């Protein structure tokens, strides 16, 4: 099985190499799920994300989730996630900036950088429908997601032109967002094989299409009640921000 995990990750290396001009990161998570009754499950997920490789933590989070099977092919779920974000804010020089007019910087050069930790709270409600066709399983999930970020006061910023930091204060106001996430996924059970290949596509809509996520990978059965999901995820934002390439490892336990 270790050989197959190595092959799966190695197959993604050309994509990682191509992603160097964008943002490459990793996702590590541990998920524990327990059965409450014949219709209900409860779960806890701990997650860590990195950006620019593995050296810079981007987010740490902990989430609680409950799902309820309404029909054999339909389930509802609700959950809450607490997120600690390691924010990296970089501004760029514009045409009328003083340093540009003085000839010290060019339009588009990096100007100021702020790095700080912030907190967000997130809740979600979702419905998931699934169908089985022989060894193929298809599912469609519609999820409403609400995220709240409290006001943040940040002291100090680094200026690229002068290569030094100051004590300038900036206030990031509180913000709330509502997003509808639509995800279609497919997985295929292979007889006498420990791995289950899967693919998915997810759309984020908030009055308009905000971003698209596509993922492909393999879920490995380790032993009874334990699986390891290994997959590659590509994310494209519609607001002009850099695309994101992520290698994900998710360890799942069922009690």
Secondary structure, 3 states (H helix, E strand, C coil): CHHHHHHHHHCCHHHHHHHHHCEEEEEEEEEEEEECCCCEEEEEEEEEEEECCCCEEEEEEEEEEEEEEEECCEEEEEEEEEEEEEEEEEEECCCCCHHHHCCCCCCCCEEEEEEEEEEEEEEEEEEEEEEEECCEEEEEEEEEEEEEECCEEEEEEEECCCCEEEEEEEEECCEEEEEEEEEEEEEEECCCCCEEEEEEEEEEECCCEEEEEEEEEEEEEEECCEEEEEEEEEEEECCCCCCEEEEEEEEEEEC
